[in-house]
């Protein structure tokens, strides 16, 4: 059996995610990968209950993007909600590139508004 999801149909992936043993193994891997078991990790992004809910709702493409760290947990949940027709909203990670650095608190602006 291939572990590469490229060989799974969307329907097969959906059925696979309903298997409790498989979902448990995947959840443990994701929690490990994102550092959720680290007691010193102050940036824990999600809990086990949240990842279980996400795995039960996400489709193959969104799961793969999340697993490969192409999208964040918040993006996974917002995109899943949109695909399911529950809600359509943007999260900080969707608009981060459009925001002023000062708003994000990462560093001071390199110029003053008076310099413009």
Beta strands, then each sheet from edge to edge (+ up, - down):
end
